[in-house]
Amino acid sequence: MPPREPLPASPPGIGPHSPGGDRAGLGKRAAKAAGQTVWTQGLRILLQLGNVVVLARLLDDRAYGVVGMVTAVVGVAAIFQDFGLSTAAIQGRTLSHGQRSNLWWINTAAGLVLTGLGVAIAPLLAGFYHEPAVAGVCAAIAPTFLMAGMVNQYRADLNRKLLVGRALTVDLTAAAAALALGALTATWGWSYWALVVQRIVTALVPFICLPIIAGWLPRWYDRREPMRALLGFGVQMAGTQMVSYLASNLDSILMGRLFGAGTLGLYNRAVQTLRTPLNQFRPQVTTLGLSVVAKLQDDDERTLAYLRRGQLALGYPVFLTMGIVVAAAPAVVSVVLGDHWLSVVPYMRLVAVGEGLTTLSMVGGWIYTSRALGRAYLRYTLFSAMIRLAAIIAGAQFGALGVAYAYVASPLILWPVSLLWSGRASGLDTAPLVWNGMRILAVSAAATAAAWGLCAVVPVASAVLACLVAVAGMCLAMALLWLVLPVVRSDMRDLATMGRMMLRR
């Protein structure tokens, strides 16, 4: 990209013209940022799980279904209020203060427009779903688009500087406040409005805190600043994100339209119980990965080495955790949601597999964005959306559970395609990443089968003990694979090395 000047506040060694020795410090800064990501997001995941456990016992499936109907559709507004400009700001080699201010004004204007549109379409959305409650929920959520638009560039600025700990601390505070107020209002009998309160609080806390922490205010919009490259890349990313979002949420949209709020509420509990904690982890790892890989654009060997380790850091934790869910799904549902949600179990197992497979393809997105391959990324996303659309439409013919099976089928097909397609577009040899992913998948599947078998043969007196048996089975299986397979030992050494680096920094 051709911005004019380096960002004045960039940490030493991050700019593209830094001395060669500074690149050696990039790994240390990345490890420090990764360590901050792990502990803050770990706490946030605990808060989110606490939120799921508490509210599942206070709200019914219709409450989740009503809010799910709204978020499945209007969630696409989050893409347009950002317009891909946060990614453009992080990806660019340099960024002037004037460009950063211009991006802020564009994001703010987009957030304001989307807030107005959210209020305007509220009655139309209620008519589409045949659910009057949807109108009020949609109008209440709409102002969060403006708040998010006004803080996107502050968040991008902190991520660009690898100061992710500050932004994550704000998110952690927002999650704690949302949990407290959501639980309180649910106790008061507010039903789905308790979930609306949580969404508003989650947007309001960063709106107040991030500008203070980032320590800068936007200037007036300056037409003299070179914006074409940033906006061009942002438009391509926005198109990609929009198509990806619609493809990822088509299952919920069709579920709500065809089978009603109750069925969508069951499916939504399975999706949100797993996706919510994963979405505290995966996007932050992705942002960190993009921040680092964008600084290695001229070094293919180091880029591929980082991508391989990033894939390990994403793949094994997610797959092994999802494997425990698959192995002990009834117990997990009983502990997390309560016994009255046991009808969620089939959805929970399928969603767990789908989320794991989706994770394997995320590294391909790092390549597209770090190398500014917006058009290639959009072409791949359109292709993947057509595959998902075909799978979900076919699955819907067999009922709600058929949609859940389609949720698994499409990423199973797409994850290796995504890596090979990104390699062809970037000129990187991504075939080793495909083999890397296949090994993660095979090892995790073997450990999951062992954990499931142990759960089936060991009698337990409570759901908590059943979960512990699944964890023990997973650990024993991984220990055995570590002893038998040198490649597993190599993977675990790489993960341990990354862990030590994060703990030391």
Secondary structure, DSSP 8 states (H G I E B T S, - for coil): ---SS--TT--TT-STT--HHHHHTHHHHHHHHHHHHHHHHHHHHHHHHHHHHHHHTTS-HHHHHHHHHHHHHHTTHHHHHHTTHHHHHHHSS---HHHHHHHHHHHHHHHHHHHHHHHHHHHHHHHHHT-THHHHHHHHHTHHHHHHHHHHHHHHHHHHTT-HHHHHHHHHHHHHHHHHHHHHHHHTT-THHHHHHHHHHHHHHHHHHHHHHHT-------TTS--HHHHHHHHHHHHHHHHHHHHHHHHHHHHHHHHHHHHHHHHHHHHHHHHHHHHHHHHHHHHHHHHHHGGGTT-HHHHHHHHHHHHHHHHHHHHHHHHHHHHTHHHHHHHHT-GGGGGGHHHHHHHHHHHHHHHHTHHHHHHHHHTT-HHHHHHHHHHHHHHHHHHHHHHHTT-HHHHHHHHHHHHHHHHHHHHHHHHHHHT---HHHHHHHHHHHHHHHHHHHHHHHHHHHS--SSHHHHHHHHHHHHHHHHHHHHHH-HHHHHHHHHHHHHHHHHHH-
